[in-house]
Amino acid sequence: MKVQILGTGCAKCRQLYANADQAIKAAGLDAELEKVEKIQEILAFGVMATPALAVDGKVKSAGRLLSADEIKRILGAA
């Protein structure tokens, strides 16, 4: 599983990355966590509001800061 955090490096983007890392560890998942910070790469996902969370290339959330528990639920459904 590949989890990507889409954002230019703002505080909310960094917090979403931290929450995703916490969720992956808490769930015991074998997942690769990646930051996507280049504007062109973010736009390629069709995202117009950051931070955003993508799982295996599919955007699951955009424009809001998800908690670790919310991310765990998304990853459990992925």
Protein Blocks (a to p, Z undefined) as FASTA:
>chain_A
ZZddddehiaklmmmmmmmmmmmmmnopacdddddfbfklmmmnopabdcdddeehiafb
ghiacdfklmmmmmmmZZ
